[in-house]
Amino acid sequence: VAADRGPLRWTFGVGAAVASLVWFAALGFGARYLGRFLARPAAWRVLDGLVAATMIALGLSLVAGA
């Protein structure tokens, strides 16, 4: 993807790499802080519902755009 950005391809690539590092670090620290909350089955049901709603919304937007 970065190769299509012309002269700013290196800036784009470095930005993508930094964003990836920040994302995975945030996931690690977030897991540590949310560990107690996610130990409850009700929390997982809510999380699964949010993931399902997101997937349905993305699927519908793809079908509507086709």
For each residue, the residues with C-beta under 8 A, 3 or more apart:
1: 4 5 12 16
2: 5 9 10 12 13 16
3: 9
4: 1 9
5: 1 2 8 9 11 12
6: 9
7:
8: 5 11 12
9: 2 3 4 5 6 12 13
10: 2 13 14
11: 5 8 14 15
12: 1 2 5 8 9 15 16
13: 2 9 10 16 17
14: 10 11 17 18
15: 11 12 18 19
16: 1 2 12 13 19 20
17: 13 14 20 21
18: 14 15 21 22
19: 15 16 22 23
20: 16 17 23 24
21: 17 18 24 25
22: 18 19 25 26
23: 19 20 26 27
24: 20 21 27 28
25: 21 22 28 29
26: 22 23 29 30
27: 23 24 30 31
28: 24 25 31 32
29: 25 26 32 33
30: 26 27 33 34
31: 27 28 34 35 38
32: 28 29 35
33: 29 30
34: 30 31 37 38
35: 31 32 38 39
36: 39
37: 34 40 43
38: 31 34 35 43 44 47
39: 35 36 43
40: 37 43 44
41: 44 45
42: 45 46
43: 37 38 39 40 46 47
44: 38 40 41 47 48
45: 41 42 48 49
46: 42 43 49 50
47: 38 43 44 50 51
48: 44 45 51 52
49: 45 46 52 53
50: 46 47 53 54
51: 47 48 54 55
52: 48 49 55 56
53: 49 50 56 57
54: 50 51 57 58
55: 51 52 58 59
56: 52 53 59 60
57: 53 54 60 61
58: 54 55 61 62
59: 55 56 62 63
60: 56 57 63 64
61: 57 58 64 65
62: 58 59 65 66
63: 59 60 66
64: 60 61
65: 61 62
66: 62 63
